[in-house]
Amino acid sequence: MATQQSRPRIGVLVLSPDFVKSFRLFHFRRKEMESQEVKYVGVDCGKKSIEVVRINSENSLERRQFSTTESGINNLLQWLTLNDIVGLEAGSQSFRIAKSILNKGVQVIVLNPGNLATIYQSLKKTDKEDSLKIARLIQRFPIEELPVVPIPNDEEEDNRRLCTEQENWTRQLTQSKNRLHSLFTQAGLTHITKKHLRTKANREISVALLPSRYQKERKEY
């Protein structure tokens, strides 16, 4: 007796009206962006100000300056459009600004400044502004060929900051120990070594051996 072959079931996908509406808006917005010309924006972040250059589709230049305050960043975000591609070098304020730009839905590329010197040589020699150099860089090279630095999330950025602070404190502590050891040598206490000064308890015991004329100096350590 021949076995009947089971027919494949045909599933029905039911889409909610809200999903269909969102998809249509997204599709419309994507087509709208594709129909417009992409513009390239270079950002040079200073301590108090941000220099910005936009290269338009006809290669004309727009220059703007914004402050690094919260209101200044908001003004920058209002000036940017969804058809901009923004580039900036990694630095002390770059990730904060890059995250704000990214949250607006604008593509942003953070570049490793240590790997840009050779690439800059291929650009126009007349470009003196860093912001214009960056704009021409992201205009000329695909992102795959650029030294891109990933934008860290808040937790990663906090961890980096803590590591940097720990490194700074460790370096300062080492420098203080070296200066203290030099002070012992000047006082003729050459039997006290750097190894002996590693712990706080040993340092306190050793400092008591210093002649009075060195007591003022040792308080700095």
Secondary structure, DSSP 4 states (H G I P E B T S, - for coil): -PPPPPPPP---PPPPHHHHHHHHHHHHHHHHHHHSPPEEEEEEE-SSEEEEEEE-TTS-EEEEEEESSHHHHHHHHHH--TTEEEEEE--TTHHHHHHHHHHTT-EEEEE-GGG-HHHHTTS-TT---HHHHHHHHHHHS-GGGS-B-PPP-HHHHHHHHHHHHHHHHHHHHHHHHHHHHHHHHHTT-TT--TGGGSSHHHHHHHHTTS-GGGHHHHTT-
